[in-house]
């Protein structure tokens, strides 16, 4: 029986940067969250995960505010939009958890002795999740 051994990647010094950064980037790409933290994108241009608002009857028909006022077809449209919202918010929750998990990985994988670099890296990587709080 073959055993696979995990090797921890720790950022201790500049020589560790490439391997460490590639590990962080790979995790982010696998979790489909790289677009939220990609350092090659200006911070102000990084997208943010967003939670969808609950569709209201007026979104289907601007002249109606109550579900009871909607026609059968309009009610179906509202139901479809609300189902789409649920799917979107499930994706949002997955992205949020993945960003938090990546943030934890970064905290755990940067050596305390490499403190100055640690502050810069954690600041860079935590910026996106902090923005949606």
C-alpha positions in Angstrom: 0.0 0.0 0.0 1.4 3.4 -1.0 1.2 6.3 1.4 1.1 9.8 0.2 2.9 12.2 2.5 1.9 15.9 2.6 4.8 18.4 2.7 3.9 21.7 4.3 5.0 24.7 2.4 6.0 27.5 4.8 7.2 30.9 3.8 10.3 31.5 5.9 12.4 33.6 3.6 12.5 35.1 0.1 13.8 31.9 -1.3 10.5 30.2 -0.3 8.3 32.8 -2.1 7.9 31.1 -5.5 6.9 27.7 -4.1 4.6 29.3 -1.4 3.0 31.7 -3.9 2.3 28.9 -6.4 0.7 26.8 -3.6 -1.6 29.7 -2.6 -2.4 30.5 -6.3 -3.2 26.8 -7.0 -5.5 26.6 -4.1 -7.3 29.8 -5.1 -7.6 28.6 -8.7 -9.0 25.2 -7.7 -11.6 27.0 -5.5 -12.4 29.4 -8.3 -11.6 32.5 -6.1 -8.3 33.7 -7.8 -10.2 36.5 -9.5 -11.0 38.0 -6.1 -7.3 38.1 -4.9 -5.2 38.1 -8.0 -2.3 40.5 -7.1 -1.8 41.4 -10.8 -5.2 43.2 -10.7 -5.4 46.6 -9.0 -7.1 46.4 -5.7 -9.9 48.7 -6.7 -10.6 46.6 -9.8 -10.9 43.3 -8.0 -14.4 41.9 -8.2 -16.2 41.1 -5.0 -18.5 38.2 -4.3 -22.0 39.5 -4.1 -25.1 38.2 -2.5 -28.3 38.5 -4.6 -31.3 40.4 -3.3 -34.6 38.7 -3.0 -36.7 39.3 -6.2 -39.9 41.1 -5.5 -43.2 41.1 -7.4 -42.3 44.6 -8.7 -39.2 43.1 -10.4 -41.5 41.0 -12.6 -44.2 43.6 -13.1 -43.4 47.2 -11.9 -47.1 47.9 -11.5 -47.6 45.2 -8.9 -46.2 45.0 -5.3 -47.9 41.9 -3.9 -47.6 38.3 -5.0 -51.4 38.0 -5.0 -51.6 40.7 -7.7 -49.4 38.7 -10.1 -50.8 36.6 -12.9 -50.0 32.9 -13.0 -47.2 33.5 -15.6 -45.8 36.3 -13.5 -45.8 34.1 -10.4 -43.9 31.5 -12.3 -41.4 34.1 -13.4 -41.0 35.3 -9.8 -40.5 31.7 -8.6 -37.8 31.1 -11.3 -36.0 34.3 -10.3 -36.1 33.3 -6.6 -34.7 29.9 -7.5 -31.9 31.5 -9.5 -31.2 33.7 -6.5 -30.8 30.6 -4.2 -28.3 29.1 -6.7 -26.4 32.4 -6.9 -26.3 32.7 -3.1 -25.1 29.1 -2.7 -22.2 30.0 -5.0 -21.5 33.2 -2.9 -21.4 31.1 0.3 -19.0 28.7 -1.3 -16.7 31.6 -2.4 -16.8 33.2 1.0 -15.9 29.9 2.7 -13.1 29.3 0.2 -11.7 32.8 0.8 -11.8 32.3 4.6 -10.1 28.9 4.2 -7.4 30.4 2.0 -6.9 33.2 4.5 -6.4 30.6 7.3 -3.9 28.7 5.1 -1.9 31.9 4.6 -1.9 32.7 8.3 -0.7 29.1 9.0 1.9 29.0 6.3 3.8 32.2 6.8 6.5 31.8 9.4 6.3 34.1 12.5 10.0 34.8 12.1 9.2 36.2 8.6 7.0 38.8 10.3 7.3 41.8 8.0 6.6 39.8 4.9 3.8 38.1 6.8 2.1 41.4 7.4 2.3 42.4 3.7 1.0 39.0 2.5 -1.8 38.7 5.0 -2.9 42.3 4.2 -2.9 41.5 0.5 -4.7 38.2 0.8 -7.2 39.3 3.4 -8.3 42.5 1.7 -11.0 40.9 -0.5 -12.8 39.0 2.3 -12.7 42.0 4.6 -14.4 44.2 2.0 -17.7 42.3 2.1 -18.1 42.5 5.8 
